[in-house]
Amino acid sequence: MAWTKILAENALASGAQQVVKVGNKNILVVNYENQLYAVENNCPHLKLPLKAGKIQDGAIVCSFHRSAFDLNTGEVKTWCPWPPGVGKLLSMVSQEKTLPVFPVRVEDGNILIDVPDA
């Protein structure tokens, strides 16, 4: 594993989100209920940014088409339900794909993530 220091631990308050660049990847780091998560910042549906997404029940919800992904596993909870009626057609543009997630740890007051091939 190649751990990369990305932020000071106190730089991300509970409920906060921040995009960091590691190598050629944009990673969204989320502090949800005082637990840290790191996911790819692009929704697997149309590669739109997840930064504006809301966190609900342990999942990040894409603000564009409301696809939802588990923060722990990246598994799809909901695939493209928005807008009503049209969402079904948009879901056919791209098959369901999991959201890449990355290991996170805190060490010596810093947040580190492991991003392969970064």
N, CA, C and O atoms as a GROMACS GRO file, in nm:
protein
  472
    1MET      N    1   0.084  -0.118   0.000
    1MET     CA    2   0.000   0.000   0.000
    1MET      C    3   0.088   0.124   0.000
    1MET      O    4   0.193   0.129   0.065
    2ALA      N    5   0.044   0.223  -0.074
    2ALA     CA    6   0.117   0.350  -0.082
    2ALA      C    7   0.029   0.459  -0.021
    2ALA      O    8  -0.051   0.521  -0.090
    3TRP      N    9   0.045   0.481   0.108
    3TRP     CA   10  -0.035   0.581   0.178
    3TRP      C   11   0.013   0.722   0.144
    3TRP      O   12   0.133   0.749   0.141
    4THR      N   13  -0.084   0.811   0.119
    4THR     CA   14  -0.054   0.949   0.085
    4THR      C   15  -0.121   1.040   0.188
    4THR      O   16  -0.241   1.029   0.212
    5LYS      N   17  -0.042   1.130   0.247
    5LYS     CA   18  -0.096   1.228   0.340
    5LYS      C   19  -0.172   1.332   0.260
    5LYS      O   20  -0.118   1.389   0.165
    6ILE      N   21  -0.299   1.357   0.298
    6ILE     CA   22  -0.381   1.449   0.220
    6ILE      C   23  -0.426   1.573   0.297
    6ILE      O   24  -0.435   1.681   0.240
    7LEU      N   25  -0.454   1.556   0.426
    7LEU     CA   26  -0.505   1.668   0.506
    7LEU      C   27  -0.466   1.648   0.652
    7LEU      O   28  -0.437   1.537   0.696
    8ALA      N   29  -0.467   1.758   0.725
    8ALA     CA   30  -0.456   1.746   0.871
    8ALA      C   31  -0.590   1.693   0.922
    8ALA      O   32  -0.696   1.724   0.867
    9GLU      N   33  -0.583   1.612   1.026
    9GLU     CA   34  -0.705   1.550   1.079
    9GLU      C   35  -0.810   1.654   1.116
    9GLU      O   36  -0.930   1.632   1.094
   10ASN      N   37  -0.768   1.767   1.171
   10ASN     CA   38  -0.863   1.870   1.214
   10ASN      C   39  -0.912   1.959   1.098
   10ASN      O   40  -0.991   2.050   1.120
   11ALA      N   41  -0.868   1.933   0.976
   11ALA     CA   42  -0.910   2.013   0.861
   11ALA      C   43  -1.046   1.971   0.807
   11ALA      O   44  -1.103   2.040   0.722
   12LEU      N   45  -1.099   1.858   0.855
   12LEU     CA   46  -1.225   1.806   0.802
   12LEU      C   47  -1.320   1.778   0.919
   12LEU      O   48  -1.319   1.669   0.977
   13ALA      N   49  -1.402   1.876   0.952
   13ALA     CA   50  -1.497   1.863   1.063
   13ALA      C   51  -1.606   1.762   1.028
   13ALA      O   52  -1.626   1.729   0.911
   14SER      N   53  -1.674   1.714   1.130
   14SER     CA   54  -1.785   1.621   1.108
   14SER      C   55  -1.888   1.685   1.015
   14SER      O   56  -1.928   1.799   1.036
   15GLY      N   57  -1.929   1.612   0.914
   15GLY     CA   58  -2.024   1.662   0.814
   15GLY      C   59  -1.960   1.730   0.694
   15GLY      O   60  -2.029   1.764   0.598
   16ALA      N   61  -1.829   1.749   0.700
   16ALA     CA   62  -1.760   1.819   0.591
   16ALA      C   63  -1.716   1.723   0.481
   16ALA      O   64  -1.701   1.602   0.503
   17GLN      N   65  -1.695   1.779   0.363
   17GLN     CA   66  -1.644   1.706   0.247
   17GLN      C   67  -1.538   1.792   0.180
   17GLN      O   68  -1.548   1.915   0.180
   18GLN      N   69  -1.438   1.728   0.123
   18GLN     CA   70  -1.335   1.804   0.052
   18GLN      C   71  -1.276   1.717  -0.059
   18GLN      O   72  -1.252   1.598  -0.040
   19VAL      N   73  -1.254   1.778  -0.174
   19VAL     CA   74  -1.191   1.709  -0.286
   19VAL      C   75  -1.040   1.732  -0.276
   19VAL      O   76  -0.995   1.845  -0.258
   20VAL      N   77  -0.964   1.624  -0.290
   20VAL     CA   78  -0.818   1.632  -0.293
   20VAL      C   79  -0.770   1.561  -0.420
   20VAL      O   80  -0.836   1.470  -0.469
   21LYS      N   81  -0.657   1.603  -0.470
   21LYS     CA   82  -0.599   1.541  -0.588
   21LYS      C   83  -0.485   1.451  -0.542
   21LYS      O   84  -0.394   1.495  -0.472
   22VAL      N   85  -0.491   1.325  -0.582
   22VAL     CA   86  -0.384   1.229  -0.553
   22VAL      C   87  -0.344   1.169  -0.687
   22VAL      O   88  -0.420   1.095  -0.749
   23GLY      N   89  -0.223   1.202  -0.731
   23GLY     CA   90  -0.181   1.159  -0.864
   23GLY      C   91  -0.273   1.223  -0.967
   23GLY      O   92  -0.287   1.345  -0.970
   24ASN      N   93  -0.335   1.140  -1.050
   24ASN     CA   94  -0.426   1.193  -1.153
   24ASN      C   95  -0.573   1.176  -1.115
   24ASN      O   96  -0.661   1.190  -1.199
   25LYS      N   97  -0.599   1.146  -0.986
   25LYS     CA   98  -0.738   1.121  -0.944
   25LYS      C   99  -0.786   1.230  -0.849
   25LYS      O  100  -0.712   1.279  -0.763
   26ASN      N  101  -0.913   1.267  -0.867
   26ASN     CA  102  -0.981   1.356  -0.773
   26ASN      C  103  -1.058   1.268  -0.675
   26ASN      O  104  -1.146   1.191  -0.714
   27ILE      N  105  -1.024   1.282  -0.548
   27ILE     CA  106  -1.083   1.199  -0.444
   27ILE      C  107  -1.166   1.288  -0.353
   27ILE      O  108  -1.121   1.393  -0.309
   28LEU      N  109  -1.288   1.244  -0.325
   28LEU     CA  110  -1.375   1.314  -0.231
   28LEU      C  111  -1.358   1.249  -0.095
   28LEU      O  112  -1.385   1.130  -0.077
   29VAL      N  113  -1.314   1.329   0.002
   29VAL     CA  114  -1.297   1.282   0.139
   29VAL      C  115  -1.415   1.335   0.219
   29VAL      O  116  -1.445   1.454   0.216
   30VAL      N  117  -1.480   1.245   0.292
   30VAL     CA  118  -1.603   1.277   0.364
   30VAL      C  119  -1.586   1.241   0.511
   30VAL      O  120  -1.537   1.134   0.544
   31ASN      N  121  -1.628   1.332   0.598
   31ASN     CA  122  -1.636   1.303   0.740
   31ASN      C  123  -1.784   1.290   0.773
   31ASN      O  124  -1.853   1.390   0.790
   32TYR      N  125  -1.831   1.166   0.780
   32TYR     CA  126  -1.972   1.139   0.808
   32TYR      C  127  -1.982   1.073   0.944
   32TYR      O  128  -1.930   0.963   0.965
   33GLU      N  129  -2.049   1.140   1.036
   33GLU     CA  130  -2.066   1.091   1.173
   33GLU      C  131  -1.931   1.055   1.235
   33GLU      O  132  -1.917   0.951   1.299
   34ASN      N  133  -1.833   1.143   1.215
   34ASN     CA  134  -1.697   1.128   1.269
   34ASN      C  135  -1.623   1.005   1.218
   34ASN      O  136  -1.530   0.957   1.283
   35GLN      N  137  -1.665   0.953   1.104
   35GLN     CA  138  -1.595   0.844   1.036
   35GLN      C  139  -1.549   0.899   0.901
   35GLN      O  140  -1.626   0.966   0.832
   36LEU      N  141  -1.424   0.872   0.864
   36LEU     CA  142  -1.370   0.922   0.738
   36LEU      C  143  -1.388   0.821   0.625
   36LEU      O  144  -1.371   0.701   0.644
   37TYR      N  145  -1.422   0.873   0.508
   37TYR     CA  146  -1.439   0.793   0.387
   37TYR      C  147  -1.370   0.863   0.272
   37TYR      O  148  -1.361   0.986   0.271
   38ALA      N  149  -1.322   0.787   0.176
   38ALA     CA  150  -1.262   0.844   0.056
   38ALA      C  151  -1.319   0.770  -0.065
   38ALA      O  152  -1.310   0.647  -0.073
   39VAL      N  153  -1.377   0.845  -0.157
   39VAL     CA  154  -1.437   0.788  -0.277
   39VAL      C  155  -1.392   0.869  -0.398
   39VAL      O  156  -1.352   0.985  -0.386
   40GLU      N  157  -1.401   0.807  -0.514
   40GLU     CA  158  -1.372   0.882  -0.636
   40GLU      C  159  -1.474   0.994  -0.648
   40GLU      O  160  -1.592   0.973  -0.618
   41ASN      N  161  -1.431   1.111  -0.690
   41ASN     CA  162  -1.521   1.226  -0.696
   41ASN      C  163  -1.613   1.225  -0.818
   41ASN      O  164  -1.694   1.316  -0.832
   42ASN      N  165  -1.604   1.127  -0.904
   42ASN     CA  166  -1.689   1.121  -1.023
   42ASN      C  167  -1.793   1.011  -1.008
   42ASN      O  168  -1.760   0.896  -0.979
   43CYS      N  169  -1.919   1.048  -1.029
   43CYS     CA  170  -2.026   0.950  -1.026
   43CYS      C  171  -2.005   0.850  -1.140
   43CYS      O  172  -1.978   0.892  -1.253
   44PRO      N  173  -2.015   0.721  -1.115
   44PRO     CA  174  -1.994   0.622  -1.221
   44PRO      C  175  -2.096   0.630  -1.335
   44PRO      O  176  -2.074   0.573  -1.441
   45HIS      N  177  -2.208   0.699  -1.314
   45HIS     CA  178  -2.311   0.706  -1.418
   45HIS      C  179  -2.266   0.787  -1.539
   45HIS      O  180  -2.254   0.733  -1.649
   46LEU      N  181  -2.240   0.916  -1.518
   46LEU     CA  182  -2.198   1.003  -1.630
   46LEU      C  183  -2.070   1.079  -1.598
   46LEU      O  184  -2.037   1.176  -1.666
   47LYS      N  185  -1.999   1.035  -1.494
   47LYS     CA  186  -1.871   1.095  -1.454
   47LYS      C  187  -1.884   1.239  -1.406
   47LYS      O  188  -1.787   1.315  -1.411
   48LEU      N  189  -2.002   1.278  -1.359
   48LEU     CA  190  -2.022   1.411  -1.304
   48LEU      C  191  -1.971   1.414  -1.160
   48LEU      O  192  -1.971   1.311  -1.093
   49PRO      N  193  -1.928   1.532  -1.111
   49PRO     CA  194  -1.868   1.539  -0.977
   49PRO      C  195  -1.968   1.510  -0.865
   49PRO      O  196  -2.085   1.550  -0.872
   50LEU      N  197  -1.920   1.441  -0.763
   50LEU     CA  198  -2.002   1.409  -0.647
   50LEU      C  199  -1.989   1.511  -0.534
   50LEU      O  200  -2.060   1.501  -0.434
   51LYS      N  201  -1.902   1.608  -0.548
   51LYS     CA  202  -1.874   1.705  -0.442
   51LYS      C  203  -2.001   1.768  -0.386
   51LYS      O  204  -2.009   1.790  -0.266
   52ALA      N  205  -2.099   1.796  -0.469
   52ALA     CA  206  -2.222   1.859  -0.423
   52ALA      C  207  -2.323   1.757  -0.371
   52ALA      O  208  -2.434   1.793  -0.331
   53GLY      N  209  -2.286   1.630  -0.372
   53GLY     CA  210  -2.378   1.526  -0.328
   53GLY      C  211  -2.405   1.533  -0.178
   53GLY      O  212  -2.322   1.581  -0.101
   54LYS      N  213  -2.520   1.484  -0.140
   54LYS     CA  214  -2.558   1.480   0.001
   54LYS      C  215  -2.530   1.341   0.056
   54LYS      O  216  -2.531   1.241  -0.017
   55ILE      N  217  -2.505   1.337   0.186
   55ILE     CA  218  -2.485   1.209   0.253
   55ILE      C  219  -2.615   1.173   0.322
   55ILE      O  220  -2.668   1.251   0.402
   56GLN      N  221  -2.668   1.053   0.290
   56GLN     CA  222  -2.792   1.006   0.350
   56GLN      C  223  -2.778   0.859   0.384
   56GLN      O  224  -2.746   0.777   0.298
   57ASP      N  225  -2.802   0.826   0.509
   57ASP     CA  226  -2.801   0.687   0.554
   57ASP      C  227  -2.675   0.612   0.511
   57ASP      O  228  -2.683   0.499   0.464
   58GLY      N  229  -2.560   0.675   0.526
   58GLY     CA  230  -2.434   0.609   0.495
   58GLY      C  231  -2.402   0.599   0.347
   58GLY      O  232  -2.315   0.522   0.307
   59ALA      N  233  -2.473   0.677   0.266
   59ALA     CA  234  -2.449   0.675   0.121
   59ALA      C  235  -2.432   0.818   0.071
   59ALA      O  236  -2.486   0.913   0.128
   60ILE      N  237  -2.355   0.832  -0.037
   60ILE     CA  238  -2.346   0.961  -0.105
   60ILE      C  239  -2.442   0.958  -0.221
   60ILE      O  240  -2.446   0.862  -0.299
   61VAL      N  241  -2.521   1.065  -0.233
   61VAL     CA  242  -2.624   1.074  -0.337
   61VAL      C  243  -2.581   1.179  -0.438
   61VAL      O  244  -2.562   1.296  -0.402
   62CYS      N  245  -2.566   1.138  -0.563
   62CYS     CA  246  -2.527   1.230  -0.670
   62CYS      C  247  -2.634   1.338  -0.687
   62CYS      O  248  -2.754   1.308  -0.694
   63SER      N  249  -2.591   1.462  -0.692
   63SER     CA  250  -2.686   1.573  -0.702
   63SER      C  251  -2.749   1.585  -0.842
   63SER      O  252  -2.848   1.656  -0.858
   64PHE      N  253  -2.694   1.518  -0.939
   64PHE     CA  254  -2.745   1.530  -1.075
   64PHE      C  255  -2.859   1.432  -1.106
   64PHE      O  256  -2.965   1.473  -1.151
   65HIS      N  257  -2.837   1.302  -1.082
   65HIS     CA  258  -2.938   1.202  -1.114
   65HIS      C  259  -2.979   1.118  -0.994
   65HIS      O  260  -3.053   1.020  -1.008
   66ARG      N  261  -2.929   1.156  -0.876
   66ARG     CA  262  -2.966   1.096  -0.748
   66ARG      C  263  -2.930   0.948  -0.734
   66ARG      O  264  -2.993   0.876  -0.657
   67SER      N  265  -2.832   0.905  -0.808
   67SER     CA  266  -2.778   0.771  -0.782
   67SER      C  267  -2.712   0.776  -0.645
   67SER      O  268  -2.652   0.877  -0.608
   68ALA      N  269  -2.724   0.667  -0.569
   68ALA     CA  270  -2.669   0.663  -0.434
   68ALA      C  271  -2.572   0.546  -0.421
   68ALA      O  272  -2.596   0.436  -0.472
   69PHE      N  273  -2.460   0.571  -0.349
   69PHE     CA  274  -2.354   0.472  -0.335
   69PHE      C  275  -2.313   0.461  -0.189
   69PHE      O  276  -2.294   0.562  -0.122
   70ASP      N  277  -2.299   0.338  -0.140
   70ASP     CA  278  -2.257   0.313  -0.004
   70ASP      C  279  -2.116   0.368   0.017
   70ASP      O  280  -2.026   0.340  -0.063
   71LEU      N  281  -2.096   0.446   0.123
   71LEU     CA  282  -1.964   0.506   0.148
   71LEU      C  283  -1.858   0.402   0.185
   71LEU      O  284  -1.740   0.423   0.158
   72ASN      N  285  -1.898   0.290   0.245
   72ASN     CA  286  -1.802   0.186   0.284
   72ASN      C  287  -1.757   0.102   0.166
   72ASN      O  288  -1.638   0.072   0.153
   73THR      N  289  -1.851   0.063   0.083
   73THR     CA  290  -1.821  -0.036  -0.021
   73THR      C  291  -1.827   0.019  -0.163
   73THR      O  292  -1.769  -0.040  -0.255
   74GLY      N  293  -1.895   0.131  -0.182
   74GLY     CA  294  -1.916   0.185  -0.315
   74GLY      C  295  -2.030   0.119  -0.390
   74GLY      O  296  -2.061   0.156  -0.503
   75GLU      N  297  -2.094   0.020  -0.327
   75GLU     CA  298  -2.205  -0.051  -0.392
   75GLU      C  299  -2.321   0.044  -0.422
   75GLU      O  300  -2.346   0.138  -0.347
   76VAL      N  301  -2.390   0.018  -0.532
   76VAL     CA  302  -2.504   0.099  -0.573
   76VAL      C  303  -2.622   0.071  -0.480
   76VAL      O  304  -2.662  -0.044  -0.462
   77LYS      N  305  -2.678   0.177  -0.423
   77LYS     CA  306  -2.801   0.164  -0.344
   77LYS      C  307  -2.921   0.202  -0.430
   77LYS      O  308  -3.028   0.141  -0.420
   78THR      N  309  -2.902   0.304  -0.517
   78THR     CA  310  -3.005   0.349  -0.610
   78THR      C  311  -2.936   0.392  -0.738
   78THR      O  312  -2.833   0.460  -0.732
   79TRP      N  313  -2.990   0.354  -0.852
   79TRP     CA  314  -2.927   0.389  -0.980
   79TRP      C  315  -3.018   0.480  -1.060
   79TRP      O  316  -3.122   0.436  -1.111
   80CYS      N  317  -2.981   0.604  -1.072
   80CYS     CA  318  -3.040   0.704  -1.162
   80CYS      C  319  -3.193   0.714  -1.156
   80CYS      O  320  -3.260   0.690  -1.257
   81PRO      N  321  -3.250   0.749  -1.040
   81PRO     CA  322  -3.395   0.762  -1.034
   81PRO      C  323  -3.449   0.899  -1.076
   81PRO      O  324  -3.570   0.920  -1.078
   82TRP      N  325  -3.360   0.991  -1.111
   82TRP     CA  326  -3.402   1.128  -1.139
   82TRP      C  327  -3.362   1.170  -1.278
   82TRP      O  328  -3.256   1.126  -1.323
   83PRO      N  329  -3.436   1.249  -1.348
   83PRO     CA  330  -3.570   1.297  -1.317
   83PRO      C  331  -3.674   1.189  -1.339
   83PRO      O  332  -3.651   1.094  -1.414
   84PRO      N  333  -3.789   1.202  -1.275
   84PRO     CA  334  -3.894   1.100  -1.289
   84PRO      C  335  -3.927   1.075  -1.435
   84PRO      O  336  -3.939   1.168  -1.515
   85GLY      N  337  -3.942   0.950  -1.469
   85GLY     CA  338  -3.974   0.912  -1.607
   85GLY      C  339  -3.852   0.909  -1.696
   85GLY      O  340  -3.829   0.810  -1.766
   86VAL      N  341  -3.774   1.015  -1.696
   86VAL     CA  342  -3.655   1.024  -1.781
   86VAL      C  343  -3.538   0.948  -1.718
   86VAL      O  344  -3.450   0.899  -1.789
   87GLY      N  345  -3.537   0.939  -1.586
   87GLY     CA  346  -3.430   0.869  -1.515
   87GLY      C  347  -3.412   0.727  -1.565
   87GLY      O  348  -3.299   0.679  -1.577
   88LYS      N  349  -3.522   0.659  -1.594
   88LYS     CA  350  -3.516   0.521  -1.645
   88LYS      C  351  -3.438   0.517  -1.777
   88LYS      O  352  -3.356   0.428  -1.797
   89LEU      N  353  -3.464   0.613  -1.865
   89LEU     CA  354  -3.391   0.619  -1.991
   89LEU      C  355  -3.244   0.653  -1.969
   89LEU      O  356  -3.155   0.594  -2.031
   90LEU      N  357  -3.218   0.748  -1.878
   90LEU     CA  358  -3.080   0.786  -1.849
   90LEU      C  359  -3.001   0.671  -1.786
   90LEU      O  360  -2.880   0.659  -1.805
   91SER      N  361  -3.071   0.586  -1.711
   91SER     CA  362  -3.002   0.474  -1.647
   91SER      C  363  -2.952   0.375  -1.752
   91SER      O  364  -2.860   0.297  -1.725
   92MET      N  365  -3.011   0.377  -1.870
   92MET     CA  366  -2.967   0.286  -1.976
   92MET      C  367  -2.842   0.337  -2.048
   92MET      O  368  -2.778   0.261  -2.121
   93VAL      N  369  -2.808   0.464  -2.029
   93VAL     CA  370  -2.688   0.522  -2.090
   93VAL      C  371  -2.564   0.452  -2.035
   93VAL      O  372  -2.466   0.433  -2.107
   94SER      N  373  -2.570   0.415  -1.910
   94SER     CA  374  -2.457   0.351  -1.844
   94SER      C  375  -2.510   0.248  -1.746
   94SER      O  376  -2.595   0.280  -1.663
   95GLN      N  377  -2.460   0.125  -1.754
   95GLN     CA  378  -2.504   0.020  -1.662
   95GLN      C  379  -2.454   0.050  -1.521
   95GLN      O  380  -2.357   0.123  -1.502
   96GLU      N  381  -2.522  -0.007  -1.423
   96GLU     CA  382  -2.483   0.013  -1.283
   96GLU      C  383  -2.336  -0.023  -1.263
   96GLU      O  384  -2.288  -0.127  -1.308
   97LYS      N  385  -2.266   0.067  -1.194
   97LYS     CA  386  -2.125   0.045  -1.161
   97LYS      C  387  -2.103   0.091  -1.019
   97LYS      O  388  -2.162   0.190  -0.974
   98THR      N  389  -2.017   0.019  -0.947
   98THR     CA  390  -1.984   0.062  -0.812
   98THR      C  391  -1.895   0.186  -0.816
   98THR      O  392  -1.825   0.210  -0.914
   99LEU      N  393  -1.900   0.261  -0.709
   99LEU     CA  394  -1.816   0.379  -0.693
   99LEU      C  395  -1.684   0.336  -0.630
   99LEU      O  396  -1.686   0.272  -0.524
  100PRO      N  397  -1.570   0.368  -0.689
  100PRO     CA  398  -1.443   0.331  -0.627
  100PRO      C  399  -1.426   0.398  -0.490
  100PRO      O  400  -1.447   0.518  -0.474
  101VAL      N  401  -1.389   0.316  -0.392
  101VAL     CA  402  -1.361   0.365  -0.256
  101VAL      C  403  -1.216   0.336  -0.224
  101VAL      O  404  -1.155   0.245  -0.282
  102PHE      N  405  -1.160   0.412  -0.131
  102PHE     CA  406  -1.018   0.400  -0.098
  102PHE      C  407  -1.001   0.392   0.053
  102PHE      O  408  -1.073   0.458   0.127
  103PRO      N  409  -0.906   0.311   0.099
  103PRO     CA  410  -0.880   0.301   0.242
  103PRO      C  411  -0.833   0.435   0.299
  103PRO      O  412  -0.759   0.509   0.234
  104VAL      N  413  -0.878   0.463   0.421
  104VAL     CA  414  -0.842   0.588   0.491
  104VAL      C  415  -0.792   0.552   0.630
  104VAL      O  416  -0.842   0.459   0.693
  105ARG      N  417  -0.693   0.626   0.676
  105ARG     CA  418  -0.649   0.611   0.814
  105ARG      C  419  -0.599   0.746   0.865
  105ARG      O  420  -0.567   0.836   0.787
  106VAL      N  421  -0.594   0.757   0.997
  106VAL     CA  422  -0.540   0.877   1.061
  106VAL      C  423  -0.414   0.836   1.133
  106VAL      O  424  -0.411   0.737   1.206
  107GLU      N  425  -0.308   0.913   1.110
  107GLU     CA  426  -0.179   0.883   1.171
  107GLU      C  427  -0.108   1.015   1.204
  107GLU      O  428  -0.096   1.102   1.118
  108ASP      N  429  -0.064   1.028   1.326
  108ASP     CA  430   0.010   1.147   1.369
  108ASP      C  431  -0.063   1.278   1.335
  108ASP      O  432  -0.001   1.376   1.296
  109GLY      N  433  -0.198   1.277   1.351
  109GLY     CA  434  -0.274   1.399   1.327
  109GLY      C  435  -0.301   1.429   1.181
  109GLY      O  436  -0.348   1.538   1.148
  110ASN      N  437  -0.272   1.334   1.093
  110ASN     CA  438  -0.294   1.353   0.948
  110ASN      C  439  -0.387   1.246   0.893
  110ASN      O  440  -0.390   1.133   0.941
  111ILE      N  441  -0.463   1.283   0.790
  111ILE     CA  442  -0.547   1.188   0.718
  111ILE      C  443  -0.465   1.136   0.600
  111ILE      O  444  -0.410   1.213   0.522
  112LEU      N  445  -0.459   1.004   0.589
  112LEU     CA  446  -0.390   0.939   0.478
  112LEU      C  447  -0.485   0.850   0.402
  112LEU      O  448  -0.575   0.790   0.461
  113ILE      N  449  -0.466   0.841   0.270
  113ILE     CA  450  -0.546   0.748   0.189
  113ILE      C  451  -0.453   0.668   0.099
  113ILE      O  452  -0.342   0.710   0.067
  114ASP      N  453  -0.501   0.551   0.061
  114ASP     CA  454  -0.427   0.465  -0.029
  114ASP      C  455  -0.500   0.463  -0.164
  114ASP      O  456  -0.610   0.409  -0.175
  115VAL      N  457  -0.438   0.522  -0.264
  115VAL     CA  458  -0.497   0.529  -0.398
  115VAL      C  459  -0.404   0.455  -0.493
  115VAL      O  460  -0.299   0.508  -0.531
  116PRO      N  461  -0.439   0.333  -0.533
  116PRO     CA  462  -0.354   0.259  -0.626
  116PRO      C  463  -0.342   0.332  -0.761
  116PRO      O  464  -0.436   0.398  -0.805
  117ASP      N  465  -0.229   0.319  -0.823
  117ASP     CA  466  -0.206   0.376  -0.956
  117ASP      C  467  -0.229   0.528  -0.960
  117ASP      O  468  -0.268   0.581  -1.064
  118ALA      N  469  -0.204   0.595  -0.849
  118ALA     CA  470  -0.224   0.741  -0.848
  118ALA      C  471  -0.103   0.812  -0.901
  118ALA      O  472  -0.101   0.935  -0.907
   0.00000   0.00000   0.00000
